[in-house]
Amino acid sequence: MEFTPEQLAAIAADTRDGAVVMLNLVQYRQPDGRDEYLAYSRGFIPLLKRCGGTILWAGDVTGVALGDDAADDWDYAVLVQYPDRRAFVDVMTSDDYAAINGHRLAGLSRHVILPVSETYSKFAG
């Protein structure tokens, strides 16, 4: 559940301008995974704010509407916006992030982060 150098290099090399939203899908370790993830989140929020990022939406996953019931059994989903891809890489490779990452690793059995680009918004002119 750690970034590979290739993954971070690909995100850093992406030439798309502007904000990027990272779709996070997480599955907790039982029985205390949620508590560990909340401890990670409390440490992460200041790092996110410092880089100009924000949480757009977060919530519990309540089932699988379409997909593989076992493989897609996520517990929580979060949309995190960063000012740009470089800001994301800077946060993920910082010493401050390394100091809190142990909580994430202890709390989660699976974690996927997918960079997504907006192609439609009902708020766009």
Buried (B, 14 or more C-beta within 10 A) or exposed (E): EEEEEEBBEEBEEBEEEEBBBBBBBBBBBEEEBBEBBEBBBEBBEEBBEEBEBBBEEEEEBEEEEEEEEEEBEBBBBBBBBBBBBBBBBBBBEBEEBEEBBEBBEBBBEBBEBEBEEEEEEEEEE
